[in-house]
Each structure stands twice: as C-alpha cells, then as structure tokens.
Amino acid sequence: MFYCAAPGLAMWLLDWGMRLYELRKRLDGKVVSLGSGWYSLILQLPRHRLDGCACTSPLAHFYIHHAESSIRELHPFTTITHLASQNLTTPQTETDIPIQFLFRKRGTFVSTHPPAKNHAWITALNPFQPHHNPTLQWTDKLASLADTQLSASNVEKSAFQPSQTTLSSQSALIEPHPMADIGLRLEGPYFTPADPSRYHTVICFVAGTGVSGAIAIANAFTALKNQQAGPPSPCAEARSPQSVSPPSKLPTSSTWQRCVIFWSVRADDYVELPFLKDSTSALEFHVHRTGHGRPRLDIDASLTAVCGLEAAAASTWVYLSGPNAFIADGERACKARKGVEWYGARWDI
C-alpha cells in the first residue's frame, strides 16, 4: 500500500514545496484607485518565474496572498498583462517585469453570525465573549486598506509613469490616480492554453471583472500587430550574460486580423478603464450598461453582428468570462454557429 501511495505523496509534497517557495518572497507594488470602486494592482514579477516558458497564451492567472486581508486565503486573479510580449519588450538587464491586475470593491458585508444581543455590561464581565461583527470580503478588505492609506496620506495623487517597455495599452494610465503602497505574495503564473493568433476574428464577451482576460487578449493583439508592423524591439535583442533563456518570440505570421470586446457591466459600477480607451478598426471595444431596467447584453445578436450566422469562411474564437449564467448564454450562441470555437472561463470545478 505504501509503495502505491508514495508517488502521489511525493508529487503532493513537491507541489506544495514549489508553492511555498514562490510565496516566500513579498513583492512590493502599488494599488491604484481608478474610481467607482475599481482598483489596479501593479507589481514587479521576478523574471525567473518565466524561465523556460514557451507559452504565448494571453490568459494567465496567479494566486495572490495578502496577509493584512487574510492570513489563510489565496485568491486567483487573471492578469491583464500579456506576459509573453511584456517579457519580450522588457530589457534583459531588468530582473523583474511589470504586471497588472484589476479588481472591484463589492462594498458589501457578509455576516457569518447572527447579531449579538448581549448588553454591554455582560460583555465587560466576559472579555472573552466573541464579537459577531460583519466581516468584509477579501477584495473589500484589500480596497479598504488602500483607501485608509490614501486618506492618511492626504490622498496624494500621482500619475503612474510606466517604463518605456510597458505595452501601449497598459501605459494609458496617464491621468493622475490615487496610489498606495502594498505588499503581496504571488503564486504562479498558471497559463490557460489558448492561441488566438490561429483565428481570423477573436470576440470577447465579458461581464464585470471578467474584463481582465479581455484586456490581456487585447494587449496580445496590440503586441502582435506592433511586431508585424515594424522591426523587432531592440530590447528583445539585448541579451544579458546572466540570461538563462531568451524570452519566447511572438508568432510573426498570424491570421488574427480582428479583435472585438463586448463588456457587460452594471451602470452603477461602470468606470472608463484606461486600458481600453483606444479603439481602432481592428480592435473594437463596446460597453453594454445594465441595471435600472436596461436589457442584458444579447450575446447571440452581438455575435451575429460581428461574424454573421455562418463563420466557417472566417474562423472565429470567442472568449467568455463572467457569471455562470452569462457564460452559458454565450456557449449556446456559439454552438448554434459553424466555425466558431469558444472558451468559457469558469473558476468552479
């Protein structure tokens, strides 16, 4: 019995050892308030995390640990940065590459216990009586700590000045936004196998914070077009002697000619994301506001408007991210069309 269980036990120990090894180092970064309860995390990822990685998928997620919010919890976040192109354009003399995450403060409380009915004098007599106060969600704690720090520092506003190697879609943070220092621990990256460059048209139907994956796909599309339009970045050719392996190059030939993003968001939660301000004929960004009697995004009609009823002539790939019901509606619309392939980003198993 031991000999049968030993391989699985060894793999389990190896997996947890690698996770703890990545989580051991605290990464300093910034949390930026974008308004309307939206925040961006800006961190410097150690470059060796991508050593030997040949994956160019734009979809990658990390597990984030923030001790001040919860000592026990790890939360998955999809990065809005296309890691392959960011690694390619960052000079090899740099040991870290900038990455970003996007999250929203829900502003709700979750009470795990009924409200305490004890009088104050009873509590004073029994100091060990637990206080059943509502607790904030993890992301709300993170945002609240950032807000507290910003208030304590008189909400010092400073524009995020990205390095010249940052992608243009990420360097759109040109307006001053409140920023606060933060320390996090990251486990990852974990890539989702996806190659949008194999398709003529890529359509993203995303809802709420599911827009993170769409931003990463848009960054990959922009980087691909920039590489095809001009000579390779000089940063990609500046190899340092300590470099173990050169970063993976993006495909130079691609059928990817169009990228369309539909973002469904409640009107009360909407904010103009600086990452997706610029739209071109090849990169389109549409916002569909819901709530207050507004209709939901009609994925089937939107899909028809982009690629028609038959998509066999021009291959189409659809990225779906949001609540399960939203993804299910998108999958039904994709199944009704030939030539359309899709991926639904679900966190549940």
matplotlib code that plots the C-alpha trace (Angstrom):
import matplotlib.pyplot as plt

x = [0.0, 2.8, 4.5, 1.3, 0.7, 4.4, 4.4, 1.3, 2.5, 5.9, 4.1, 1.9, 4.9, 6.7, 3.7, 3.3, 7.1, 7.1, 4.1, 5.7, 8.9, 7.1, 5.1, 8.1, 9.0, 7.0, 6.6, 6.2, 3.8, 1.2, -2.6, -4.2, -7.8, -9.5, -12.8, -16.2, -14.7, -12.3, -8.6, -5.5, -2.6, 0.8, 3.6, 7.1, 7.2, 10.6, 11.7, 12.9, 9.3, 9.1, 12.4, 12.0, 8.4, 7.5, 3.8, 2.4, -1.2, -2.6, -4.6, -2.6, -3.6, -1.9, -2.9, -2.5, -1.9, -2.3, -1.6, -3.4, -6.6, -6.4, -3.5, -5.0, -6.6, -5.2, -7.3, -7.0, -6.6, -6.3, -3.6, -4.4, -0.8, 0.2, 3.3, 4.9, 5.0, 5.9, 8.8, 9.9, 9.8, 11.4, 15.2, 17.0, 19.1, 15.9, 15.4, 11.6, 8.8, 5.8, 2.4, -1.1, -4.3, -7.8, -10.4, -13.5, -14.7, -18.0, -18.9, -21.0, -20.8, -21.0, -22.3, -21.3, -23.1, -26.4, -26.0, -25.0, -27.8, -25.7, -25.7, -22.6, -22.2, -22.3, -19.5, -17.5, -17.8, -16.8, -13.9, -13.6, -17.1, -16.6, -17.8, -20.0, -19.4, -20.0, -16.8, -15.7, -15.0, -11.3, -11.2, -13.1, -10.5, -7.8, -9.5, -10.4, -6.8, -5.7, -8.4, -7.3, -3.7, -4.7, -6.7, -3.9, -1.5, -4.0, -4.8, -1.6, -2.3, 0.5, 0.4, 1.6, 4.6, 5.2, 8.5, 9.1, 8.9, 5.3, 2.7, 0.8, -2.5, -1.2, 0.6, -2.8, -2.8, -1.8, -4.3, -3.5, -4.9, -4.6, -1.9, -0.9, 2.0, 1.1, 2.9, 1.7, 2.8, 2.2, 2.0, 2.1, 1.7, -0.7, -1.5, -4.7, -3.9, -5.2, -3.8, -6.0, -3.4, -4.8, -8.2, -9.2, -11.6, -11.5, -14.6, -14.6, -17.9, -17.1, -19.1, -18.0, -14.4, -14.3, -12.9, -9.4, -9.0, -10.3, -7.7, -4.9, -6.2, -6.3, -2.7, -1.7, -3.4, -1.8, 1.7, 1.3, 0.3, 3.1, 5.6, 4.3, 4.3, 7.9, 11.3, 11.8, 12.2, 15.8, 15.1, 14.4, 17.9, 19.8, 20.8, 22.4, 25.2, 23.1, 20.1, 19.3, 16.9, 15.7, 12.0, 9.7, 9.0, 5.5, 4.4, 5.4, 2.8, -0.8, -4.3, -5.6, -7.0, -9.8, -10.4, -13.8, -14.6, -18.2, -18.1, -21.4, -21.3, -23.8, -24.3, -23.6, -20.3, -19.1, -15.8, -13.8, -11.0, -7.7, -6.5, -9.2, -9.7, -8.4, -10.4, -9.3, -10.8, -9.1, -9.5, -13.1, -14.4, -18.1, -19.7, -23.1, -24.5, -27.2, -29.3, -32.2, -34.4, -31.8, -31.8, -29.0, -26.3, -27.7, -24.8, -26.5, -27.3, -23.9, -22.2, -24.4, -23.5, -19.7, -19.4, -22.8, -24.7, -22.0, -18.4, -16.9, -15.2, -13.5, -12.7, -13.8, -12.8, -14.9, -13.7, -16.4, -15.9, -18.4, -21.2, -22.0, -25.4, -23.6, -21.1, -23.9, -25.8, -22.6, -21.9, -25.4, -24.9, -21.5, -22.9, -25.5, -22.8, -20.4, -16.8, -17.0, -14.8, -15.0, -13.6, -15.6, -13.5, -15.1, -13.4, -15.7, -14.9]
y = [0.0, 2.4, 1.8, 2.7, 5.9, 7.0, 8.5, 10.5, 11.7, 12.7, 14.8, 16.4, 17.4, 18.7, 20.7, 22.3, 22.9, 24.8, 26.9, 27.8, 28.6, 31.1, 32.6, 33.1, 36.4, 39.5, 41.7, 45.4, 47.2, 49.8, 49.8, 52.4, 53.7, 54.0, 55.3, 53.7, 51.0, 49.8, 49.2, 48.2, 46.3, 47.0, 44.6, 43.6, 39.9, 38.2, 37.4, 33.9, 32.9, 32.7, 30.9, 28.1, 29.1, 29.0, 29.7, 32.7, 32.4, 35.8, 34.1, 33.6, 33.7, 34.0, 33.2, 36.3, 36.3, 39.5, 38.9, 42.1, 40.9, 37.3, 35.1, 31.9, 32.8, 32.6, 34.2, 33.6, 36.7, 36.8, 39.3, 42.0, 41.8, 39.6, 38.0, 36.8, 40.2, 42.0, 39.6, 40.2, 44.0, 44.4, 44.8, 41.6, 43.7, 44.0, 41.2, 42.0, 42.6, 44.8, 43.1, 44.4, 43.1, 44.5, 44.1, 45.8, 46.6, 45.0, 47.2, 44.5, 42.8, 39.2, 38.3, 34.8, 35.0, 36.5, 39.9, 39.7, 40.6, 40.8, 44.0, 46.0, 45.1, 41.4, 41.9, 43.8, 40.9, 38.4, 39.8, 36.5, 36.8, 36.8, 39.9, 38.8, 41.7, 41.6, 40.9, 42.3, 40.2, 39.7, 42.2, 44.7, 44.4, 45.0, 48.0, 49.4, 49.2, 51.0, 53.7, 54.1, 54.5, 57.0, 59.0, 59.0, 60.4, 63.2, 61.2, 62.1, 61.9, 60.9, 59.7, 56.2, 56.6, 53.2, 52.3, 52.7, 48.9, 48.8, 48.0, 50.9, 49.5, 49.5, 52.8, 54.5, 55.3, 58.9, 60.7, 61.1, 58.4, 57.9, 55.3, 53.5, 51.1, 47.5, 44.2, 40.9, 37.4, 35.7, 32.1, 31.4, 32.1, 29.4, 29.6, 28.7, 27.0, 29.5, 30.7, 33.5, 34.0, 30.9, 32.6, 35.5, 37.0, 37.0, 38.1, 38.6, 38.6, 39.6, 40.7, 42.7, 41.9, 39.2, 42.0, 41.2, 38.4, 40.5, 43.2, 40.6, 39.4, 43.0, 43.5, 40.4, 41.6, 45.0, 43.5, 41.1, 43.9, 46.1, 43.3, 42.7, 46.4, 47.1, 45.7, 43.6, 45.6, 46.3, 45.3, 41.8, 41.5, 43.0, 39.7, 39.9, 37.4, 36.2, 35.4, 31.7, 31.5, 34.2, 35.2, 33.5, 35.4, 36.1, 34.5, 36.6, 35.2, 35.2, 35.0, 37.2, 40.3, 41.5, 41.7, 42.7, 43.1, 43.4, 44.4, 44.0, 46.0, 47.5, 51.2, 51.9, 50.0, 51.4, 53.2, 54.2, 51.8, 53.5, 50.2, 50.2, 53.8, 53.5, 51.6, 51.0, 49.4, 46.1, 46.5, 47.3, 47.9, 48.1, 48.8, 47.5, 49.0, 47.1, 47.7, 50.1, 48.5, 48.2, 45.0, 42.5, 42.0, 39.9, 37.7, 36.0, 39.2, 40.7, 37.5, 37.7, 41.4, 40.6, 37.3, 36.6, 33.3, 31.3, 31.8, 28.9, 31.1, 33.3, 31.3, 32.8, 32.2, 33.5, 34.2, 34.1, 35.3, 36.3, 34.7, 31.1, 32.1, 34.7, 32.1, 29.5, 32.0, 32.6, 28.9, 28.4, 31.2, 29.7, 26.2, 27.5, 28.6, 26.6, 27.6, 29.2, 27.9, 29.2, 29.1, 29.8, 31.0, 29.2, 29.1, 26.4, 22.7]
z = [0.0, 0.9, -2.5, -4.3, -2.3, -2.3, -5.8, -5.2, -1.8, -3.3, -6.0, -3.4, -1.3, -4.4, -5.5, -2.1, -1.8, -5.1, -4.0, -0.7, -2.4, -4.7, -1.8, 0.5, -1.1, -0.5, -3.6, -3.2, -5.5, -5.9, -5.7, -7.9, -7.4, -10.8, -9.4, -8.9, -6.6, -9.3, -8.5, -10.3, -8.7, -10.2, -9.2, -10.4, -11.2, -10.8, -14.3, -13.4, -13.0, -16.8, -17.3, -19.8, -20.5, -24.2, -23.7, -25.5, -24.3, -23.2, -20.4, -17.2, -13.6, -10.3, -6.7, -4.5, -0.8, 1.2, 4.9, 6.0, 4.4, 5.4, 6.7, 5.3, 2.0, -1.6, -4.3, -8.1, -10.3, -14.0, -15.0, -17.6, -18.8, -21.7, -20.1, -23.3, -25.0, -21.8, -21.2, -24.8, -24.7, -21.2, -21.4, -20.4, -17.9, -15.8, -13.3, -13.0, -15.4, -14.6, -14.4, -13.5, -12.1, -11.9, -9.2, -7.9, -4.4, -3.9, -0.9, 0.8, 4.1, 4.8, 8.3, 9.3, 12.7, 13.9, 15.5, 19.2, 21.6, 24.7, 26.7, 27.1, 30.8, 30.0, 27.5, 30.1, 32.6, 30.0, 27.9, 26.0, 24.6, 20.7, 18.9, 16.0, 13.7, 9.9, 8.0, 4.7, 1.7, 0.8, -2.0, 0.0, 2.8, 0.3, -1.1, 2.3, 3.5, 0.3, 0.9, 4.5, 3.5, 0.8, 3.3, 5.8, 3.2, 2.2, -1.0, -2.7, -6.4, -8.8, -12.4, -12.9, -15.2, -16.8, -18.3, -22.0, -22.3, -21.0, -23.6, -25.1, -23.9, -20.3, -20.5, -21.0, -17.3, -18.0, -15.8, -12.1, -9.9, -6.2, -5.4, -2.3, -1.5, -1.0, -0.3, -1.8, -2.4, -5.8, -6.7, -10.5, -13.3, -14.4, -18.2, -19.9, -23.2, -25.8, -29.2, -30.6, -33.4, -35.1, -35.8, -38.1, -35.6, -31.8, -29.8, -26.1, -24.2, -20.6, -17.7, -14.6, -13.5, -16.2, -18.4, -17.1, -19.6, -22.4, -21.6, -21.7, -25.1, -26.4, -25.2, -27.1, -30.2, -30.0, -29.4, -32.3, -34.7, -33.5, -34.1, -37.6, -38.5, -37.5, -36.8, -33.6, -30.4, -29.6, -26.0, -27.2, -28.7, -25.7, -24.1, -20.7, -19.8, -16.9, -19.1, -18.8, -21.7, -24.1, -23.9, -26.4, -29.5, -30.7, -33.9, -36.9, -39.2, -38.0, -39.3, -36.4, -38.1, -35.8, -32.0, -30.7, -27.0, -25.5, -21.8, -19.9, -16.7, -14.3, -14.9, -11.2, -11.4, -14.7, -15.0, -18.1, -17.9, -19.1, -20.6, -23.3, -24.2, -27.8, -30.4, -33.9, -37.0, -35.9, -32.1, -31.1, -27.6, -26.8, -23.4, -22.5, -19.4, -17.4, -14.4, -13.7, -16.3, -19.0, -21.0, -20.7, -23.3, -26.2, -27.0, -29.8, -31.6, -31.0, -32.3, -35.4, -35.9, -35.9, -37.8, -39.2, -39.0, -40.7, -39.5, -41.4, -44.0, -41.5, -38.3, -35.1, -31.5, -28.6, -25.1, -22.4, -18.8, -16.1, -14.1, -15.0, -16.5, -18.7, -19.9, -20.5, -22.7, -24.7, -25.2, -26.5, -29.1, -30.1, -30.5, -33.0, -35.4, -37.5, -37.5, -34.0, -31.2, -27.7, -24.2, -21.0, -18.1, -15.1, -11.7, -10.3, -10.9]

ax = plt.figure().add_subplot(projection="3d")
ax.plot(x, y, z, "-o")
ax.set_aspect("equal")
plt.show()
